[in-house]
Amino acid sequence: MGGTSAGLAIAPALRVLTWPLLALTLIMLGRGWYLNLSHGERWRSIWNRRAGLVLMGSTVLAVVLWGLRLAGLLGPRPF
């Protein structure tokens, strides 16, 4: 975060927000997968297929970023 006082003040806030942001990510991705699986079979349009691809990409990106975060490669380890 840098050696400035603003950077030092943000670092503890990011550690505190790690778990609520992880929970929010899981809730939003879970809701997206639920809606895709529950409403996807009735009407398969091009938009529905594109939305499924975006959802898959978002899930992969979230897993990679959270994995790096929890491994300590994107900032200090949260635990």
LUMTILUM-312531 format. One record per residue: residue in three letters; y negated, z, x negated of N, C-alpha, C, O, CB in turn; residue number from 1. Coordinates in nm, 3 decimals. Glycine has a CB too. Example, Ala and Ser with C-alpha at 12.3 -4.5 7.8 and 13.67 -1.06 7.14 Angstrom:
BEGIN
ala; 0.569; 0.780; -1.319; 0.450; 0.780; -1.230; 0.330; 0.780; -1.320; 0.332; 0.846; -1.424; 0.447; 0.905; -1.131; 1 .
ser; 0.225; 0.708; -1.285; 0.106; 0.714; -1.367; -0.003; 0.787; -1.290; -0.114; 0.804; -1.341; 0.060; 0.572; -1.408; 2 .
***
This chain:
BEGIN
met; 0.119; 0.000; -0.081; 0.000; 0.000; 0.000; -0.126; 0.000; -0.086; -0.235; -0.027; -0.035; 0.000; 0.119; 0.093; 1 .
gly; -0.115; 0.028; -0.210; -0.231; 0.027; -0.297; -0.275; 0.167; -0.332; -0.225; 0.266; -0.278; -0.345; -0.048; -0.230; 2 .
gly; -0.367; 0.175; -0.423; -0.412; 0.305; -0.470; -0.538; 0.354; -0.401; -0.587; 0.462; -0.434; -0.436; 0.300; -0.615; 3 .
thr; -0.591; 0.279; -0.308; -0.713; 0.322; -0.241; -0.680; 0.430; -0.139; -0.565; 0.448; -0.099; -0.782; 0.203; -0.173; 4 .
ser; -0.782; 0.501; -0.099; -0.761; 0.610; -0.003; -0.714; 0.558; 0.133; -0.639; 0.626; 0.202; -0.889; 0.691; 0.013; 5 .
ala; -0.758; 0.439; 0.171; -0.712; 0.384; 0.300; -0.564; 0.350; 0.294; -0.491; 0.374; 0.390; -0.794; 0.258; 0.338; 6 .
gly; -0.519; 0.295; 0.182; -0.377; 0.263; 0.167; -0.291; 0.387; 0.165; -0.181; 0.388; 0.221; -0.355; 0.184; 0.040; 7 .
leu; -0.338; 0.492; 0.102; -0.263; 0.617; 0.097; -0.257; 0.684; 0.234; -0.161; 0.754; 0.265; -0.325; 0.712; -0.005; 8 .
ala; -0.358; 0.663; 0.315; -0.359; 0.723; 0.449; -0.266; 0.648; 0.544; -0.214; 0.709; 0.638; -0.501; 0.724; 0.505; 9 .
ile; -0.245; 0.520; 0.522; -0.160; 0.441; 0.611; -0.012; 0.465; 0.584; 0.069; 0.459; 0.676; -0.192; 0.292; 0.596; 10 .
ala; 0.025; 0.492; 0.460; 0.166; 0.507; 0.422; 0.240; 0.613; 0.504; 0.350; 0.585; 0.551; 0.175; 0.540; 0.276; 11 .
pro; 0.187; 0.735; 0.523; 0.260; 0.833; 0.605; 0.272; 0.790; 0.751; 0.372; 0.820; 0.817; 0.191; 0.968; 0.598; 12 .
ala; 0.173; 0.720; 0.802; 0.180; 0.673; 0.941; 0.292; 0.572; 0.957; 0.360; 0.571; 1.060; 0.046; 0.612; 0.984; 13 .
leu; 0.312; 0.487; 0.858; 0.420; 0.389; 0.867; 0.556; 0.457; 0.862; 0.649; 0.412; 0.929; 0.408; 0.288; 0.753; 14 .
arg; 0.569; 0.563; 0.786; 0.696; 0.637; 0.782; 0.723; 0.702; 0.916; 0.838; 0.704; 0.962; 0.694; 0.742; 0.671; 15 .
val; 0.621; 0.756; 0.979; 0.638; 0.821; 1.110; 0.672; 0.719; 1.217; 0.750; 0.748; 1.308; 0.511; 0.899; 1.148; 16 .
leu; 0.614; 0.601; 1.209; 0.634; 0.499; 1.313; 0.762; 0.416; 1.294; 0.792; 0.331; 1.378; 0.516; 0.408; 1.315; 17 .
thr; 0.835; 0.438; 1.188; 0.955; 0.358; 1.164; 1.053; 0.368; 1.280; 1.098; 0.266; 1.332; 1.023; 0.402; 1.035; 18 .
trp; 1.087; 0.488; 1.320; 1.191; 0.506; 1.423; 1.145; 0.463; 1.561; 1.222; 0.399; 1.632; 1.235; 0.650; 1.427; 19 .
pro; 1.021; 0.495; 1.605; 0.978; 0.442; 1.735; 0.970; 0.290; 1.738; 1.002; 0.229; 1.841; 0.843; 0.500; 1.771; 20 .
leu; 0.928; 0.228; 1.629; 0.923; 0.082; 1.627; 1.062; 0.020; 1.625; 1.083; -0.086; 1.683; 0.843; 0.034; 1.505; 21 .
leu; 1.157; 0.085; 1.559; 1.296; 0.038; 1.562; 1.351; 0.048; 1.704; 1.419; -0.043; 1.752; 1.384; 0.118; 1.464; 22 .
ala; 1.322; 0.159; 1.772; 1.368; 0.175; 1.910; 1.305; 0.070; 2.000; 1.374; 0.013; 2.086; 1.334; 0.316; 1.962; 23 .
leu; 1.177; 0.042; 1.983; 1.110; -0.059; 2.064; 1.170; -0.198; 2.038; 1.187; -0.276; 2.131; 0.959; -0.060; 2.035; 24 .
thr; 1.201; -0.227; 1.913; 1.265; -0.355; 1.880; 1.399; -0.368; 1.949; 1.430; -0.473; 2.007; 1.283; -0.368; 1.729; 25 .
leu; 1.480; -0.263; 1.945; 1.611; -0.267; 2.009; 1.601; -0.280; 2.160; 1.679; -0.352; 2.222; 1.690; -0.142; 1.973; 26 .
ile; 1.506; -0.211; 2.220; 1.487; -0.220; 2.366; 1.445; -0.361; 2.407; 1.500; -0.417; 2.502; 1.381; -0.117; 2.413; 27 .
met; 1.350; -0.419; 2.336; 1.301; -0.552; 2.372; 1.406; -0.660; 2.348; 1.421; -0.750; 2.431; 1.174; -0.584; 2.294; 28 .
leu; 1.479; -0.652; 2.237; 1.584; -0.750; 2.214; 1.699; -0.732; 2.313; 1.758; -0.829; 2.359; 1.637; -0.740; 2.070; 29 .
gly; 1.730; -0.607; 2.346; 1.834; -0.581; 2.445; 1.797; -0.637; 2.581; 1.882; -0.694; 2.651; 1.861; -0.433; 2.457; 30 .
arg; 1.671; -0.622; 2.619; 1.625; -0.676; 2.747; 1.631; -0.829; 2.746; 1.672; -0.890; 2.845; 1.481; -0.629; 2.777; 31 .
gly; 1.591; -0.889; 2.636; 1.597; -1.035; 2.625; 1.739; -1.087; 2.635; 1.764; -1.186; 2.705; 1.536; -1.080; 2.493; 32 .
trp; 1.834; -1.022; 2.567; 1.974; -1.064; 2.575; 2.030; -1.041; 2.714; 2.107; -1.123; 2.764; 2.058; -0.990; 2.472; 33 .
tyr; 1.994; -0.930; 2.778; 2.041; -0.904; 2.914; 1.993; -1.013; 3.010; 2.071; -1.066; 3.088; 1.993; -0.766; 2.962; 34 .
leu; 1.864; -1.045; 3.003; 1.810; -1.149; 3.092; 1.871; -1.285; 3.062; 1.899; -1.362; 3.154; 1.659; -1.156; 3.080; 35 .
asn; 1.890; -1.315; 2.937; 1.948; -1.445; 2.900; 2.092; -1.456; 2.951; 2.130; -1.560; 3.004; 1.944; -1.465; 2.748; 36 .
leu; 2.170; -1.352; 2.934; 2.310; -1.359; 2.975; 2.327; -1.347; 3.126; 2.420; -1.406; 3.182; 2.388; -1.249; 2.907; 37 .
ser; 2.239; -1.273; 3.192; 2.257; -1.256; 3.337; 2.199; -1.372; 3.418; 2.245; -1.397; 3.529; 2.192; -1.128; 3.381; 38 .
his; 2.101; -1.443; 3.364; 2.038; -1.552; 3.439; 2.065; -1.689; 3.378; 2.021; -1.790; 3.433; 1.890; -1.530; 3.447; 39 .
gly; 2.136; -1.695; 3.268; 2.152; -1.820; 3.197; 2.257; -1.913; 3.253; 2.252; -2.033; 3.225; 2.183; -1.793; 3.057; 40 .
glu; 2.353; -1.865; 3.329; 2.465; -1.948; 3.373; 2.432; -2.036; 3.493; 2.493; -2.141; 3.513; 2.582; -1.861; 3.405; 41 .
arg; 2.337; -1.993; 3.573; 2.309; -2.067; 3.696; 2.236; -2.197; 3.673; 2.262; -2.297; 3.740; 2.228; -1.983; 3.789; 42 .
trp; 2.146; -2.198; 3.578; 2.060; -2.315; 3.561; 2.037; -2.338; 3.414; 1.958; -2.267; 3.352; 1.924; -2.298; 3.636; 43 .
arg; 2.106; -2.436; 3.355; 2.095; -2.463; 3.213; 1.999; -2.579; 3.189; 2.042; -2.694; 3.182; 2.233; -2.494; 3.153; 44 .
ser; 1.873; -2.549; 3.176; 1.775; -2.653; 3.146; 1.749; -2.656; 2.996; 1.801; -2.574; 2.920; 1.642; -2.628; 3.225; 45 .
ile; 1.667; -2.750; 2.954; 1.630; -2.759; 2.814; 1.551; -2.636; 2.772; 1.562; -2.591; 2.658; 1.550; -2.887; 2.786; 46 .
trp; 1.470; -2.582; 2.864; 1.390; -2.462; 2.833; 1.480; -2.340; 2.817; 1.453; -2.254; 2.734; 1.286; -2.437; 2.943; 47 .
asn; 1.585; -2.334; 2.896; 1.677; -2.223; 2.885; 1.751; -2.227; 2.752; 1.772; -2.123; 2.689; 1.777; -2.225; 3.002; 48 .
arg; 1.790; -2.344; 2.709; 1.857; -2.356; 2.579; 1.762; -2.322; 2.465; 1.801; -2.256; 2.368; 1.912; -2.498; 2.560; 49 .
arg; 1.638; -2.367; 2.475; 1.539; -2.335; 2.372; 1.512; -2.186; 2.366; 1.499; -2.128; 2.258; 1.408; -2.411; 2.397; 50 .
ala; 1.503; -2.123; 2.482; 1.481; -1.979; 2.486; 1.597; -1.904; 2.421; 1.577; -1.804; 2.352; 1.462; -1.930; 2.630; 51 .
gly; 1.718; -1.954; 2.442; 1.835; -1.893; 2.378; 1.831; -1.906; 2.227; 1.868; -1.812; 2.156; 1.963; -1.955; 2.431; 52 .
leu; 1.786; -2.020; 2.178; 1.773; -2.039; 2.033; 1.666; -1.949; 1.974; 1.684; -1.892; 1.866; 1.740; -2.186; 2.002; 53 .
val; 1.555; -1.935; 2.044; 1.448; -1.846; 1.998; 1.497; -1.702; 1.997; 1.467; -1.627; 1.904; 1.322; -1.859; 2.087; 54 .
leu; 1.573; -1.663; 2.098; 1.627; -1.528; 2.104; 1.725; -1.502; 1.989; 1.722; -1.395; 1.928; 1.695; -1.503; 2.239; 55 .
met; 1.810; -1.599; 1.959; 1.902; -1.584; 1.846; 1.826; -1.573; 1.714; 1.858; -1.489; 1.630; 2.001; -1.703; 1.841; 56 .
gly; 1.726; -1.658; 1.696; 1.645; -1.652; 1.575; 1.570; -1.522; 1.561; 1.561; -1.467; 1.452; 1.548; -1.767; 1.572; 57 .
ser; 1.516; -1.472; 1.672; 1.445; -1.345; 1.670; 1.537; -1.230; 1.635; 1.498; -1.138; 1.563; 1.378; -1.320; 1.804; 58 .
thr; 1.659; -1.235; 1.686; 1.754; -1.129; 1.657; 1.793; -1.129; 1.510; 1.799; -1.024; 1.447; 1.879; -1.145; 1.745; 59 .
val; 1.819; -1.247; 1.455; 1.853; -1.256; 1.313; 1.737; -1.208; 1.226; 1.758; -1.134; 1.130; 1.891; -1.401; 1.276; 60 .
leu; 1.616; -1.251; 1.260; 1.499; -1.209; 1.183; 1.479; -1.058; 1.190; 1.449; -0.995; 1.089; 1.375; -1.281; 1.233; 61 .
ala; 1.495; -1.000; 1.308; 1.479; -0.856; 1.323; 1.584; -0.780; 1.242; 1.552; -0.679; 1.178; 1.489; -0.816; 1.471; 62 .
val; 1.707; -0.827; 1.244; 1.813; -0.760; 1.168; 1.784; -0.767; 1.018; 1.802; -0.668; 0.947; 1.950; -0.824; 1.198; 63 .
val; 1.740; -0.882; 0.971; 1.710; -0.897; 0.828; 1.592; -0.807; 0.789; 1.600; -0.736; 0.689; 1.679; -1.044; 0.795; 64 .
leu; 1.484; -0.811; 0.865; 1.366; -0.732; 0.831; 1.394; -0.582; 0.838; 1.352; -0.507; 0.750; 1.251; -0.767; 0.922; 65 .
trp; 1.464; -0.537; 0.944; 1.494; -0.394; 0.954; 1.595; -0.353; 0.847; 1.589; -0.240; 0.798; 1.549; -0.361; 1.094; 66 .
gly; 1.686; -0.440; 0.812; 1.779; -0.409; 0.703; 1.707; -0.390; 0.571; 1.736; -0.297; 0.496; 1.884; -0.519; 0.689; 67 .
leu; 1.612; -0.479; 0.542; 1.532; -0.465; 0.421; 1.447; -0.338; 0.425; 1.431; -0.270; 0.324; 1.443; -0.587; 0.401; 68 .
arg; 1.392; -0.308; 0.542; 1.308; -0.188; 0.556; 1.389; -0.061; 0.534; 1.345; 0.030; 0.463; 1.243; -0.184; 0.694; 69 .
leu; 1.506; -0.054; 0.594; 1.588; 0.067; 0.581; 1.652; 0.077; 0.443; 1.688; 0.186; 0.400; 1.696; 0.069; 0.689; 70 .
ala; 1.667; -0.036; 0.374; 1.720; -0.033; 0.238; 1.614; 0.007; 0.134; 1.646; 0.033; 0.018; 1.778; -0.170; 0.202; 71 .
gly; 1.489; 0.011; 0.178; 1.382; 0.050; 0.088; 1.318; -0.065; 0.013; 1.241; -0.043; -0.080; 1.433; 0.147; -0.010; 72 .
leu; 1.349; -0.188; 0.051; 1.291; -0.302; -0.016; 1.155; -0.344; 0.042; 1.079; -0.417; -0.022; 1.386; -0.418; -0.008; 73 .
leu; 1.124; -0.297; 0.161; 0.992; -0.321; 0.221; 0.922; -0.186; 0.239; 0.907; -0.137; 0.351; 1.004; -0.397; 0.359; 74 .
gly; 0.880; -0.130; 0.133; 0.814; 0.000; 0.137; 0.912; 0.110; 0.103; 1.029; 0.084; 0.075; 0.754; 0.025; 0.275; 75 .
pro; 0.863; 0.234; 0.105; 0.951; 0.346; 0.072; 1.058; 0.367; 0.178; 1.038; 0.332; 0.294; 0.870; 0.474; 0.054; 76 .
arg; 1.171; 0.425; 0.138; 1.279; 0.452; 0.233; 1.230; 0.549; 0.339; 1.161; 0.646; 0.306; 1.404; 0.508; 0.160; 77 .
pro; 1.264; 0.526; 0.465; 1.216; 0.614; 0.571; 1.289; 0.748; 0.580; 1.248; 0.835; 0.658; 1.226; 0.544; 0.702; 78 .
phe; 1.395; 0.766; 0.505; 1.468; 0.892; 0.511; 1.494; 0.946; 0.373; 1.554; 1.053; 0.359; 1.600; 0.875; 0.584; 79 .
***
